């Protein structure tokens, strides 16, 4: 080929000694190509490093077999766990994955970024898009969109979430069974349905046990660790501090642990702490964190299966799929002495 340049379908055909149409049939997995020819062409494709153009492939087949995944921040554990589930599903269904992220979920322009990315990807690049913890509630696109952890109880797009209220209520029942009555709560990102439901479960747990709701024990966070450090200090430096803190996700619970350490408080001797998510780090921290498993990897897999059904013109059994949560008891809580 002389000077190295872009490898085209013509280069593959020439090197394999076949026609361009034969290479095209191999690329599209047609069953009328002789096995020996198919293997020869695939070998040349691998040797030359040829990659067919997505737009051209879409024009031929109306399909790309590519799914888009839009996440607020790939540095955070929750979207990483989601990505594991999506990866499992695309591997089983022979799809490729294209990931977009704004890199910082605190940016004010995230909503418009999400809408732009969905339009960009679904306009000829992907067959459908999954959006994780969206700020936006509406997407103008002709191709399917599925959301994970939507920002509404009645999302416009098919969605996957967990039984957030029930999970939070189970946390409160557990802490109250240990004798805790003054329980602090650090919420998630205001606007997300998961955050609203977990706060609701916290309040319902107090009401169920006839414990008055105390607004001074509730701090509104954003699911980020650094924010939780500040909020936990505000709770723990009150004249009558809480004996337990329920954080709306594991990252916030780690922030509570950081704050307790700075204030020379021992967990669980001086303070009981519970999180929500059951990310990998929850069982590795010191002490291991009691938390609510919402099976995030499974959520990613279910969302992908839903999206592939929509891409294939089928309607999922549920447009809002709720994954059941489970309390995982470890060593970060203890009874009131």
C-alpha positions in Angstrom: 0.0 0.0 0.0 3.0 2.3 0.2 2.5 5.1 2.6 0.2 4.0 5.4 -3.2 5.6 5.1 -6.9 4.7 5.8 -7.6 1.1 5.0 -10.7 0.9 2.8 -13.0 -2.0 1.7 -11.2 -1.9 -1.7 -7.8 -2.7 0.0 -9.4 -5.7 1.8 -10.9 -7.0 -1.4 -7.6 -6.7 -3.3 -5.6 -8.4 -0.5 -8.1 -11.2 -0.2 -8.5 -11.6 -4.0 -12.2 -11.2 -4.0 -14.7 -8.6 -5.1 -15.8 -5.6 -3.0 -19.3 -7.0 -2.9 -18.0 -10.2 -1.4 -16.2 -8.3 1.4 -19.4 -6.4 2.0 -21.4 -9.6 2.3 -18.8 -10.9 4.9 -19.1 -7.6 6.8 -22.9 -8.0 7.0 -22.7 -11.7 7.9 -24.5 -12.9 4.9 -24.9 -16.7 4.7 -24.2 -17.1 1.0 -20.4 -16.7 1.3 -18.3 -19.9 1.2 -16.7 -20.7 4.6 -13.2 -20.7 3.2 -13.8 -17.3 1.6 -15.4 -15.9 4.7 -12.4 -17.0 6.8 -9.9 -15.5 4.3 -11.7 -12.2 4.2 -11.9 -12.0 8.0 -8.2 -12.8 8.2 -7.3 -10.0 5.9 -9.7 -7.6 7.8 -7.8 -8.4 11.0 -4.4 -8.2 9.4 -5.0 -4.8 7.8 -7.0 -3.4 10.7 -10.0 -2.5 8.7 -13.0 -1.1 10.4 -16.2 -0.5 8.5 -17.7 3.0 8.6 -20.7 3.2 11.0 -22.6 5.6 8.8 -22.1 3.5 5.7 -23.1 0.4 7.6 -26.3 2.1 8.8 -27.2 3.2 5.3 -26.9 -0.4 4.1 -28.8 -2.1 6.9 -30.6 0.7 8.8 -28.8 -0.7 11.9 -25.5 -0.1 13.5 -25.6 -2.6 16.3 -24.2 0.1 18.5 -25.7 1.3 21.8 -24.9 4.7 23.3 -24.4 5.1 27.1 -24.5 8.6 28.5 -23.2 9.0 32.1 -22.8 12.0 34.4 -19.3 11.0 35.6 -17.3 7.8 34.8 -15.1 8.5 37.9 -18.0 7.7 40.2 -18.7 4.1 41.3 -22.4 4.0 40.5 -22.1 4.6 36.7 -19.1 2.2 36.6 -21.3 -0.5 38.1 -24.0 0.3 35.6 -21.4 0.0 32.8 -20.5 -3.5 33.9 -24.1 -4.6 33.5 -24.4 -2.9 30.1 -21.2 -4.6 29.0 -22.6 -8.0 30.0 -25.8 -7.4 28.0 -24.1 -6.2 24.8 -21.7 -9.1 24.9 -24.6 -11.5 25.0 -26.4 -9.6 22.1 -23.5 -8.8 19.9 -23.7 -5.0 20.2 -20.9 -2.5 20.4 -20.9 0.3 23.0 -20.2 4.0 22.7 -19.9 6.0 26.0 -20.3 9.8 26.4 -19.9 11.7 29.6 -19.8 15.4 30.6 -17.2 14.5 33.2 -18.8 16.5 36.0 -22.4 15.9 37.3 -22.3 19.3 39.1 -22.2 21.4 35.9 -25.3 23.6 35.3 -25.4 22.7 31.6 -25.6 18.9 32.1 -29.3 18.8 31.1 -28.6 20.4 27.7 -25.5 18.3 27.3 -27.5 15.1 27.8 -30.1 16.2 25.2 -27.4 17.1 22.8 -25.6 13.8 23.2 -28.8 11.8 22.7 -29.6 13.7 19.5 -26.0 13.4 18.3 -25.7 9.6 18.9 -29.2 8.7 17.9 -28.9 10.6 14.6 -27.1 7.8 12.6 -24.4 6.6 15.1 -26.4 4.4 17.5 -29.5 2.4 17.4 -30.6 3.6 20.8 -29.2 5.3 24.0 -29.2 4.6 27.7 -28.9 7.7 30.0 -27.8 7.2 33.6 -29.2 9.5 36.3 -30.5 12.1 33.8 -31.0 15.7 34.6 -33.2 16.0 31.5 -36.7 14.5 31.5 -37.4 14.8 27.8 -35.3 13.8 24.7 -36.1 14.7 21.1 -35.0 11.7 19.1 -36.4 9.2 16.7 -34.5 6.2 18.2 -35.2 4.6 21.5 -34.0 6.0 24.9 -33.9 4.2 28.2 -33.1 5.9 31.5 -31.6 4.4 34.7 -32.5 6.2 37.9 -34.8 8.8 36.2 -35.6 12.2 37.6 -39.4 11.6 37.7 -41.9 9.1 39.1 -43.5 9.0 35.7 -40.6 9.2 33.2 -41.4 9.8 29.5 -38.8 7.2 28.5 -38.8 3.5 29.5 -36.7 3.4 32.7 -35.1 1.2 35.3 -34.9 2.1 39.0 -34.8 0.3 42.3 -37.3 0.1 45.2 -35.7 3.1 46.8 -38.4 3.9 49.4 -38.6 0.3 50.5 -34.9 0.1 50.8 -34.7 3.3 52.9 -37.6 2.0 55.1 -35.7 -1.2 55.7 -32.7 0.9 56.9 -34.8 2.8 59.3 -36.4 -0.3 60.7 -33.0 -1.8 61.3 -31.5 1.3 63.0 -34.6 1.7 65.2 -34.4 -1.9 66.1 -30.9 -1.2 67.4 -32.3 1.5 69.7 -31.4 4.5 67.6 -33.9 7.4 67.9 -31.8 10.4 66.8 -30.9 9.4 63.2 -29.3 11.8 60.8 -30.0 11.6 57.0 -27.9 12.9 54.1 -30.0 13.0 51.0 -29.0 12.5 47.3 -29.2 14.9 44.4 -32.4 16.9 44.6 -34.5 16.3 41.5 -33.7 12.7 41.1 -36.5 10.3 41.9 -34.2 8.0 43.8 -33.3 10.9 46.2 -36.9 11.8 46.8 -37.9 8.2 47.4 -35.1 7.5 49.9 -35.9 10.7 51.8 -39.5 9.5 51.8 -38.5 6.1 53.2 -36.5 7.9 56.0 -39.6 9.9 57.0 -41.9 6.9 56.8 -39.5 5.0 59.1 -39.7 7.7 61.7 -43.4 7.9 61.4 -43.8 4.2 61.7 -41.9 4.2 65.0 -43.7 7.3 66.3 -40.4 9.3 66.3 -41.0 13.0 65.4 -39.4 14.3 62.2 -36.5 16.7 63.1 -35.5 18.9 60.1 -32.2 19.7 61.8 -31.2 16.1 61.3 -31.7 16.2 57.5 -29.0 17.6 55.2 -29.5 17.8 51.4 -26.5 16.4 49.5 -25.7 15.5 45.9 -24.4 11.9 46.2 -20.8 13.1 46.3 -18.3 12.2 49.0 -16.8 15.6 49.6 -20.2 17.2 50.0 -21.1 14.5 52.6 -18.0 15.3 54.6 -19.2 18.9 55.1 -22.8 17.9 55.9 -21.8 15.1 58.3 -19.7 17.6 60.3 -22.7 19.9 60.6 -24.7 17.0 61.9 -22.1 15.7 64.3 -21.2 19.1 65.7 -24.8 19.8 66.9 -25.4 20.2 70.6 -27.2 16.8 70.5 -25.7 14.9 67.6 -27.2 11.9 66.0 -26.2 8.4 67.1 -26.6 7.1 63.6 -26.4 8.6 60.1 -28.2 7.1 57.1 -26.5 8.4 53.9 -28.4 8.1 50.6 -25.5 6.4 48.8 -22.3 4.7 49.6 -20.1 7.6 48.5 -21.9 9.8 50.9 -21.5 7.2 53.7 -17.8 7.2 53.0 -17.9 11.0 53.5 -19.6 10.5 56.8 -16.8 8.1 57.8 -14.2 10.7 56.8 -15.9 13.3 58.9 -16.2 11.0 61.9 -12.4 10.3 61.7 -11.6 14.0 61.6 -13.7 14.5 64.7 -12.1 11.5 66.5 -15.3 9.5 66.5 -15.2 5.7 66.2 -17.5 3.7 63.9 -19.5 2.0 65.1 -18.7 2.6 68.8 -19.6 6.4 68.7 -21.6 6.5 65.5 -23.5 4.0 63.3 -23.4 4.6 59.6 -25.4 3.1 56.7 -25.2 3.7 53.0 -27.1 2.8 49.8 -25.9 1.1 46.6 -23.5 -1.7 47.8 -20.7 -0.8 45.5 -17.5 -2.9 45.7 -15.8 -0.6 48.1 -18.5 -0.9 50.7 -17.2 -4.3 51.8 -13.6 -3.2 51.7 -13.7 -0.1 53.9 -12.9 -0.1 57.6 -15.2 -1.0 59.1 -17.1 -2.8 56.3 -20.2 -0.7 55.5 -23.8 -1.8 56.2 -25.7 -0.7 53.1 -28.6 -1.4 50.8 -27.9 -3.4 47.7 -29.9 -2.1 44.7 -28.1 -4.5 42.3 -26.7 -1.8 40.0 -25.0 -4.2 37.6 -28.4 -5.9 37.1 -30.0 -2.5 36.5 -27.5 -1.9 33.7 -28.2 -5.3 32.2 -32.0 -4.8 32.3 -31.9 -1.4 30.8 -29.8 -2.7 27.9 -32.2 -5.6 27.3 -35.1 -3.2 27.3 -33.3 -0.9 24.8 -32.5 -3.9 22.5 -36.1 -4.9 22.6 -37.2 -1.4 21.5 -34.5 -1.3 18.8 -36.0 -4.5 17.4 -39.5 -3.1 17.4 -40.7 -4.9 20.5 -42.3 -3.4 23.6 -40.7 -4.4 27.0 -43.0 -6.1 29.5 -42.6 -3.1 31.8 -41.9 0.5 30.8 -40.7 1.2 34.4 -38.8 -1.8 35.8 -38.1 -1.7 39.5 -35.3 -3.8 40.9 -35.9 -5.0 44.5 -33.4 -3.8 47.1 -31.8 -5.8 50.0 -30.3 -4.6 53.3 -26.7 -5.9 53.6 -25.6 -5.9 57.3 -21.9 -5.6 57.9 -20.0 -3.9 60.8 -20.7 -0.2 60.7 -23.7 -0.2 63.0 -24.2 -1.3 66.6 -27.0 -1.2 69.2 -27.3 1.8 71.5 -25.7 0.8 74.8 
